[in-house]
Amino acid sequence: MGSRLRLRGIRHRRGGREVLAVAELDLAAGERLAVLGPNGAGKTTLLRLVAGLEEPAEGSVEIDGVPTVEAGAELRRRIGYATQRAGLLSTSVRRNVELPLRWRGLPKAARTQTALAALERLGVAHLAERRAAALSGGEAQRVSLARALALDPRLLLLDEPAAALDAEARRSFLDDLAALLADRSMTVVHVSHRADEALRLADRVAVLVNGAVRQLAEPSRVLREPADAMVARLVGYENVLPARVDGSGDVLIAGKRCGLRRTEEPGPVAVAAWATGLRLAEAESGALEAMVQLVTAGPGRWEVVLAAGDTTLRAHLPLTEAPPAPGDRRAVHIDQRLARLVSAP
């Protein structure tokens, strides 16, 4: 069974500056939380507080009802921590994985058996006697995760473990991590600055910006209903556009109607729209009009960059369509099913 996690009134400072302010956060046993945010948002600081490596300036962190500042060896043994850099010692892979088991006092035979089983789960048992310094980045991260999982933790902390990997190695690592977690009941806190990593492993997502939680919800809701412009950018909306609502309820971008309406009072807003939600047509009077700046071939699509005055728009078109050419002018309509009005930045 996973651990329960409870944070209350957290405020943490570093160098005289507040780097984290979390009023309340609870995780049920076995829940998986992704913490998504840009670099410098306070994600690693949050993990360090949960792990008990730092004490908050204010507030409390509790694991299974015990404050981390009072944690003894028994509580700390419930925590596995895989960092952004593997941090392996210059010895064999097997000995690296055995090390925390040795601290726990397991006999040598049990340490070896447990370490090899953890390496097998991560697909790197064949590297057991190789020196850690000879590993590739992807192999090192798998060994680091095996070391964390060998402890059979009730709480697993993941600090962007795939950040340094290339696209293919990252995809393989995350696929295997998802499969590993699928049949385990441990509680997981996984931090990342990449939405694709954070969303796929989580029951809930906490979007952290400047040390504060902007939104806390299940992945589908964060994707469909981002709380504001910053959250929309972080979860991957290619278009987060300044706009305003006029007196008739039309949403105007660059002063032109874009096909969206809002019944609330007039004023500034932002339009968060997926690139697949932009429809291009022949220029027409009164509609949002933009000039094509760039057309490139992307994965299964044409990627089109347009300019409407000072506003840049991005559209993805099917490869089955003939793309416009740079310099062409097009009317831009935004599909309301693939767009969301959010508070202006």
N, C-alpha and C positions, 0 to 999 in steps of 0.2 A: 504493500500500500504506500502511496505517496504521502509526503508531508503537507501539512497545512501552513500557509504563509500569511502573515498579517503585518501590514505597515500602517503606522498611525503618526500623523504630525511630523513627517520627515522634512527636515531642513538641514542641508549640508553645505559647508563652505570650504573653499580652497583658495589660498592666497588672498584672503579678504573678500572673495567674491562668492556669492551664492550660486552653487552649481546644480543643486537639486532641491525641489520643493514638491513633495507628494503628500497630500493631506490624508489620503486613505486608499489602501489597496489590499484586497484579500484574494487569495487563491485557495480553492478547495483541494483536498487530497486528490492527486492524479490529474489535476488540470494543467493545461499547457498554455503558457502566456508568451506571446511574442512582444518584445519591446522594439518598436520601429522608430527610428529617428535619424537625423543627419549627424555627421561627425560633430563632436562637442556638445551633444544634447544632454549628456549625463548618463548614458546607457551603462557604460562600464562602471561608473561610480555606483549606480543602483545595484549592480551585481555584487560589487565588493562589500556594500553594506549588508546585503542579504547573506553573503558568505561569512560575514563577521570579520572580514579583513580590515574594515574601517568601522569606527563608531560614529553614528550620526551626531552632528552638532546639537540637534534637537530631535525629539520623537523616539519611536521604538520600532524595532524589527523583531518579530517573534516567529519561531519555527516550532510548530506543534505546541504552542502556548508558552514556550520558553524564550525569553529575550536573548538575542544572539550575544549581547554583552556579558551574559552570565553563562554562556554555553561552555559545557565541559567536553571532554573527548568523545563521549557517547553521542552527543548531538552533532558534533562536527563530522563524525563518521557517516552521518546520514547524507552528507553533501558531496556530490561530484561536481568538478569544475573543469571545463575544457576552455582554454583561453584562445585568443586570436592567434597567438604564436604558440607553437607546440611546446616549447620549453623543455625539450628532452635532454637528458644527461648524456655525456659522451661515453656511453656503455651500450650494451646490446638492447635491442627492442624489448626482449623478454624481461630483462632486469628493470627497464624503465617502468613496465607495467606492474612488475612485482613490488616496486618500492613502497607504494602506500599500503600494500598488503603486509609487507614486512613491518611497517610502523604499527599496524594493527595487531601484530603478534602471531600471524598465521605461521604454521610450520612450513618448512621449505617445500615439501611435496605438495601441500595444498596451495601454496603461492604459485608454483609452477603450473599446476593444473588449472587454476582459476585464470591466470594470465593468458595461457594458451587458448582457453575457451573464449575469453574476451577478444583476443586477436582474431580468432576464427570467425566470430560474429561480424567483425569489420572487414573480413576478407584479406587479412594481412598476416595470417599465422605462418606463411612461408617465409616471412621476414624476421622471425623470432630471434635468430642468432646474428642477424646483421647489425652492424653498429648504427646507432641512430643518426650519426652525422652523415651517413651515406644515403639517407632516404630522400625521396623527392618531397615537394611540399605537400602533395596529396597524401602520400604514404605517412608522413609525419603527423598530419592532422588525424588520420585514422588511428594511429598509435596513441595519440593524445586522448582521443575519445575512448579508446579501449581502456586506457588507464583509469579514466573517470568511471567507466561502467563496471570495471572489475570490482569496485567497492560495493556494487549492487546498491547504489544510493537511493534514498527516498526522495531527494531533491537534486535535480541535475541542472546546473547553470552552464549555459553555452554563450560564449562571448565571440560572436562572429567567427565561428570556427572555419568557415569556408571563404573568408574574405580574401585570402592571399592566393586562392586557386584560380587557374584559368577556367574558361567557361565549361569545357568538357569535364574536367576534374571536379568542378563545383557541382555540376548536375549529377554526376555519379555519386559523389559524397552525400548529397542531400537525399538522393533516392534511397541509399542504404540507411541513412539516419532515419528517414521516415518509416522504413520497414522495421528497423530496430525498435522504434518507439511504439509501433502499432500494437504490439502484444505485451506492453509493459505498463504498469500502473503508477510509475514514478511521476512526481510533479516536475514540470520543466519550465524554466525561464530562459528564453532564447532571445538575445539581442542582435539586431542587424540594422544596417542602413539601407538594405535592399528589400523592397516590398515582396518580390517573388520568393525570397527565402522566408521572410517572416510569416507571410500569409499561409503558406502551405503546411506549416507544422503546428498551427495554433488553434486552440479553442476560442481564445480571445486575443485581441491585439490592443496594446497600449501605445498610442502615438506620443512620443516624448519630444518636446521642442523647448530648447532653452531651460531644461531642467524641470519642466512642468508637463503634466499629462493633458494633451489637447483633446484626446478622444480615447475611450475605452469601450470596446464593443467586439462582437464576433466578426470574423473577417468579412463575411458577406455584407454586413451592414456598413463597415468602414469603406468598402468598395462602392456600395450603392449610395451611401449618404455621408460623405466626408463632412466633418464638422466645420471646416473652414478651408481657405485657399491653401494654406500650408499643408494640411492633411491631404488635400487632393493631390498636390504635387508629390508628396511622399509616397502615396499609394500608386502613383504611376499615370495619372491623367496627363496626357500630352498637351492639352490646352487648358490653361487657367487664365482666363481673359478678363480684363477690366471691362465693366459694363455698367449700365444704369437702366432702371425701370422708369418709363415715362408715365404720364398721367392716365393713359389708356390701358396700361398693363403690359405693353410690349417691352421686351428686353432689347436694348440697343447696344451694339458693339460698334465702336468707331462711328457712333451717331446713326447707325442703320439697323433696321429690323433683321433679326437672325432666325426667326421662326419660333422663338421661345416667348412665353407669356408668364406673368406673375400677377396674382390677385392682391398681393399685399401692397402697402403704400409705396409710392415712388421713392427712388433714391439709388445710391451706388450699391452695386453687388459685384460678384465675380461669377463667371460662367466656367464651371469645370466640365470639360467635354472630352470624351475619348476620341482619338483621331479617326476611328472607324465611324463615329457619329456625325462627321462633317460630310455633307453632300454638295458636290459641285455641279453647277448648271450654267447655261449661257447667261451672261449678264442681263439683269432686268431692273427696271426702274423701281427705286425704293428699297431694294433688298441690299443686304450686306455684300459689298463687292470687294474683291481682293485680286492682287496681281500675283501670278505664279512666279516664285523666285527660284525654286530648285525642284527637280524631279529626280529621284533615285530609286533603284530597284532594291526592295527589302525582302525579308523572308516571306514569300507568298503574297507580296503586295507591292504597289507603287507608293512611295512615301513622297508627299507633296508639301512643300513649304510655301506659304503665301503671305503677303503683306497687305493689310488694310490700314493705310496710314502708318502709324507707329506700332500697330498691333500685329504680332506674328501669329499665324495659325498653321496647324499641322493636320493634314488629312491623309488617311490611308485608303487607297483605292484597290479593288481587286485587280489582279494581273490580267483578267479577262477583259478589262476595260482599256481603251486606248487612253493613255494619260495626256493631260494638257502639256503644252510646251512652256518653258520660261518666257515670260513676257505676256502670256495670255491673261485676259481678265475673265474672272469667273464670279458668278453669284454663289454665295456660301449659305447653305441652310443647315441648321443644327438639329439633329434628331433628338427630341425631348426625352426619348427612352434611354439615350446614351449620354445625357448631360444632367448636370445638377447645378442649381443656383446656391452659392455659398456666400458667407459674409466677405465683404471686400477686405483685401489685405490692409 
